[in-house]
């Protein structure tokens, strides 16, 4: 039975409404006899430490934010070697995982549903990816698109939203940089030149189910080998239609384990985990099935 929860939020994430949402959740939870404590920290490392300690103290944790915030919580769970039921209140710039779990994008509705799930003590276990001692709950990106995103500062993302990625992208895409990478996975090994690689924990990102017919409980890997300006509209059409995996120049496969090793790279190849800068290659990526218990109301509630 859930009696005491920790509420983790980062006031620098998304649109900085997290503190207000935390108070609103705590008030509604209190009406059901659930006690709440606030958890926050001035840096990512301190936040991971605080959440890891909280995993041993509370019956459940609530995370307010987007995929980056959920990434931090899952990473803390990995390092603490312990999980507790996780409640999600979308509050970030991007909320891919929340969308995939059908959590309402309006925070007040999400709060009502979360309190219901807590009174039912009902969870659904989902898989996550592990990259070294880091987690990713939605997506891992490497290559040109990761380079673009890693150039975007948090302040720019908060001020301008997704449009800032387009501006940074124009600056980088003119170089058409790609990387030669050795990939070792369940199906064997190969070395290929890759413009951008995408690894997801589900068969879609946000509102785009780009692998609609694949329900494998594994990591989904999509590799775009080259980028041509004159095919931009083709890329966009395939992606929005949900057939990105069928596009010429794209390799798609599922795997439980993926080892990425740069070959004669002149630049550091740094990953992007759930929208935030991650570690550099070489790296081994693993699938952790049914790792994260997420508080969701019973169907029909």
RAGIUR-V948571 format. One record per residue. N is the residue number from 1. RES is the residue in one letter. SS is DSSP state (@ for helix, = for strand, . for the rest). PHI is phi in whole degrees, -180 to 180 (NA if undefined). D_CENTER is the distance of its C-alpha to the mean C-alpha in Angstrom with 1 decimal. Layout:
n = {N,N}
res = {RES,RES}
ss = {SS,SS}
phi = {PHI,PHI}
d_center = {D_CENTER,D_CENTER}
//
This chain:
n = {1,2,3,4,5,6,7,8,9,10,11,12,13,14,15,16,17,18,19,20,21,22,23,24,25,26,27,28,29,30,31,32,33,34,35,36,37,38,39,40,41,42,43,44,45,46,47,48,49,50,51,52,53,54,55,56,57,58,59,60,61,62,63,64,65,66,67,68,69,70,71,72,73,74,75,76,77,78,79,80,81,82,83,84,85,86,87,88,89,90,91,92,93,94,95,96,97,98,99,100,101,102,103,104,105,106,107,108,109,110,111,112,113,114,115,116,117,118,119,120,121,122,123,124,125,126,127,128,129,130,131,132,133,134,135,136,137,138,139,140,141,142,143,144,145,146,147,148,149,150,151,152,153,154,155,156,157,158,159,160,161,162,163,164,165,166,167,168,169,170,171,172,173,174,175,176,177,178,179,180,181,182,183,184,185,186,187,188,189,190,191,192,193,194,195,196,197,198,199,200,201,202,203,204,205,206,207,208,209,210,211,212,213,214,215,216,217,218,219,220,221,222,223,224,225,226,227,228,229,230,231,232,233,234,235,236,237,238,239,240,241,242,243,244,245,246,247,248,249,250,251,252,253,254,255,256,257,258,259,260,261,262,263,264,265,266,267,268,269,270,271,272,273,274,275,276,277,278,279,280,281,282,283,284,285,286,287,288,289,290,291,292,293,294,295,296,297,298,299,300,301}
res = {X,X,X,X,X,X,X,X,X,X,X,X,X,X,X,X,X,X,X,X,X,X,X,X,X,X,X,X,X,X,X,X,X,X,X,X,X,X,X,X,X,X,X,X,X,X,X,X,X,X,X,X,X,X,X,X,X,X,X,X,X,X,X,X,X,X,X,X,X,X,X,X,X,X,X,X,X,X,X,X,X,X,X,X,X,X,X,X,X,X,X,X,X,X,X,X,X,X,X,X,X,X,X,X,X,X,X,X,X,X,X,X,X,X,X,X,X,X,X,X,X,X,X,X,X,X,X,X,X,X,X,X,X,X,X,X,X,X,X,X,X,X,X,X,X,X,X,X,X,X,X,X,X,X,X,X,X,X,X,X,X,X,X,X,X,X,X,X,X,X,X,X,X,X,X,X,X,X,X,X,X,X,X,X,X,X,X,X,X,X,X,X,X,X,X,X,X,X,X,X,X,X,X,X,X,X,X,X,X,X,X,X,X,X,X,X,X,X,X,X,X,X,X,X,X,X,X,X,X,X,X,X,X,X,X,X,X,X,X,X,X,X,X,X,X,X,X,X,X,X,X,X,X,X,X,X,X,X,X,X,X,X,X,X,X,X,X,X,X,X,X,X,X,X,X,X,X,X,X,X,X,X,X,X,X,X,X,X,X,X,X,X,X,X,X,X,X,X,X,X,X}
ss = {.,.,.,=,=,=,=,=,=,.,.,.,.,.,.,.,.,@,@,@,@,@,@,@,@,@,@,@,@,@,.,.,.,.,=,=,=,=,=,.,.,.,.,@,@,@,@,@,@,@,@,@,@,@,.,.,.,.,.,=,=,=,=,=,=,.,@,@,@,@,@,@,@,@,@,@,@,@,@,@,.,.,.,.,=,=,=,=,=,=,.,.,.,.,.,@,@,@,@,@,.,.,.,.,.,.,@,@,@,@,@,@,@,@,@,@,@,@,@,@,.,.,=,=,=,=,=,=,=,=,=,.,.,=,=,=,.,.,=,=,=,=,=,@,@,@,@,@,@,@,.,.,.,@,@,@,@,@,@,@,.,.,@,@,@,@,@,@,@,@,@,@,@,.,.,.,.,.,=,=,=,=,=,=,=,.,.,=,=,=,=,=,=,=,.,=,=,=,=,=,.,.,.,.,=,.,.,=,.,.,.,.,.,.,.,.,.,.,=,=,=,=,=,=,.,.,.,.,@,@,@,@,@,@,@,@,@,@,@,@,@,.,.,@,@,@,.,.,.,=,=,=,=,=,=,.,=,=,=,=,=,=,.,.,.,.,.,.,.,=,=,=,=,.,.,=,=,=,=,=,.,.,=,=,=,=,=,=,=,=,=,=,=,=,=,.,.,.,.,.,.}
phi = {NA,-86,-120,-139,-127,-103,-110,-100,-150,-123,-70,-93,-89,54,-106,57,-106,-64,-63,-65,-65,-62,-66,-66,-64,-59,-66,-69,-66,-62,-66,-101,80,-100,-88,-125,-125,-93,-128,-151,-157,-78,-140,-62,-62,-69,-67,-61,-62,-66,-70,-61,-67,-64,-62,-96,-113,-117,-74,-160,-125,-116,-114,-111,153,-99,-62,-63,-67,-66,-59,-61,-65,-64,-63,-63,-61,-59,-74,-80,57,-157,-122,-134,-54,-113,-101,-119,-118,-59,-158,-103,-68,-127,-130,-60,-64,-58,-66,-63,-92,61,-82,-57,-71,-80,-57,-66,-69,-61,-64,-60,-68,-67,-62,-60,-61,-69,-67,-84,55,-114,-128,-125,-86,-121,-87,-133,-100,-124,-131,66,-101,-107,-104,-141,-98,-132,-148,-126,-127,-142,101,-61,-67,-67,-60,-60,-65,-69,-87,-89,-81,-57,-63,-67,-64,-68,-78,-107,74,-59,-63,-64,-66,-64,-62,-67,-64,-60,-64,-88,-65,-64,-81,51,-70,-135,-130,-92,-135,-87,-120,-116,-143,-59,-88,133,-142,-160,-119,-148,-87,-126,-82,-148,-117,-130,-120,-126,-89,-131,-92,-161,-128,62,-92,-107,-90,-83,-130,-66,-101,-107,-114,-62,-88,-147,-73,-102,-116,-125,-121,-99,-82,-155,-125,-124,-56,-74,-112,-56,-65,-66,-56,-64,-64,-63,-65,-71,-83,85,-128,-59,-70,-95,-73,-62,91,-114,-107,-129,-158,-112,-159,-94,-145,-140,-107,-115,-130,-65,-119,53,-77,-88,-125,-67,-101,-104,-79,-124,-111,51,89,-126,-62,-120,-72,-99,-74,-75,-158,-108,-113,-126,-93,-114,-68,49,-85,-108,-81,-107,-73,-136,-64,-61,-55,89,-102}
d_center = {28.3,25.9,28.1,26.2,22.6,20.9,19.0,16.5,15.9,15.7,18.3,17.2,13.9,14.0,17.6,18.8,19.9,18.2,21.5,23.3,20.8,21.0,24.8,24.8,22.8,25.1,28.1,27.3,26.4,29.7,31.6,30.5,31.6,28.1,28.2,25.3,24.8,22.7,20.5,19.7,20.3,21.1,18.8,15.6,17.7,19.8,17.0,15.7,19.3,20.0,17.2,18.4,21.9,21.0,19.8,23.5,25.0,23.5,23.5,20.0,17.4,16.1,13.1,13.7,11.2,8.0,4.3,6.2,8.6,6.9,5.9,9.5,10.9,9.8,11.1,14.1,14.7,14.8,17.3,19.2,19.5,19.3,17.2,18.4,17.5,14.6,15.1,12.7,14.3,12.4,13.5,11.3,11.9,9.0,8.1,6.7,6.4,9.6,11.2,10.8,12.4,15.0,14.7,17.0,15.8,18.9,18.4,21.9,21.7,18.4,20.4,23.3,21.4,19.8,23.2,24.6,22.1,23.2,26.8,26.4,24.4,22.4,19.0,17.2,15.7,12.6,11.6,8.9,9.2,11.3,12.3,15.5,15.0,11.4,8.5,5.1,4.1,3.3,4.9,7.5,10.3,13.8,17.1,18.3,15.3,13.6,17.0,17.1,13.9,15.0,18.2,16.9,17.6,15.9,19.3,19.4,16.1,17.4,20.8,20.4,17.0,15.7,19.3,19.1,17.0,20.0,22.5,20.9,20.5,24.2,25.1,23.4,23.9,27.7,27.5,25.9,24.6,23.6,23.3,25.2,23.0,24.2,21.9,22.8,21.3,22.8,24.8,26.5,26.1,26.5,26.6,25.5,25.1,21.6,20.8,17.1,15.0,11.8,10.4,8.3,8.4,10.2,13.0,11.6,9.3,10.2,13.9,14.7,15.3,16.2,17.3,19.1,21.4,19.3,18.4,18.2,16.4,15.2,12.9,13.4,14.6,15.9,18.1,19.9,23.0,24.6,24.4,27.6,28.1,30.5,27.9,25.3,26.3,26.2,22.6,21.7,23.9,22.5,18.8,19.7,22.1,19.6,21.4,19.5,20.2,23.9,24.2,26.6,25.2,22.0,21.6,19.4,19.4,17.7,17.9,17.5,17.8,17.5,19.4,19.2,22.3,23.5,27.0,29.3,26.5,28.0,24.8,22.1,19.1,16.0,12.5,9.6,6.4,3.3,6.7,8.8,11.6,11.6,14.7,17.2,18.6,20.3,17.6,17.3,14.2,14.6,13.6,14.0,15.2,15.6,14.4,12.8,15.4,14.2,17.1,18.0,21.6,23.8,24.2,26.6,26.2}
//
